[in-house]
Amino acid sequence: MHRVLGDRRAIALLLGPALLVYSLIMLVPMVWSLGYSFTKGNTINGFTGNGVANFSRLLDDPAVHDALWFTLKYAVVVTAGQVVAGYLLAPGNTRRCFDALRKDLASHRDTGRQHRLRGR
């Protein structure tokens, strides 16, 4: 395994196709959309460049400000709720995990004892 991962050609051969597919499926449409954000028009009439006018119109729109403010409040409330829920659930899960680990270790210890007794 170390021989394969130490060989740069093997890494390129293994990762190359995956990176190519990822680029075609994810990155190309994102870059294409970014390019369209600097234009005005449609597929029937064609597109014309208008620079950053779309972005300035976006920043001046009060609905965008309302949406961003709502999203920020929602993210804070949901994150706080998840943290509180995690802290409330953690003690029970920790106790259960340690109990299961203790039982597992005890069964392995007993199994090892049985194997040693049989081997005598």
Protein Blocks (a to p, Z undefined) as FASTA:
>chain_A
ZZmmmpmklmmmmmmmmmmmmmmmmmmmmmmmmmmmmpgcdfknopadehjmlmmmmmmp
mklmmmmmmmmmmmmmmmmmmmmmmmmmmmmmmmmmmmmmmmmmmmmmmmmmmmmmmmZZ
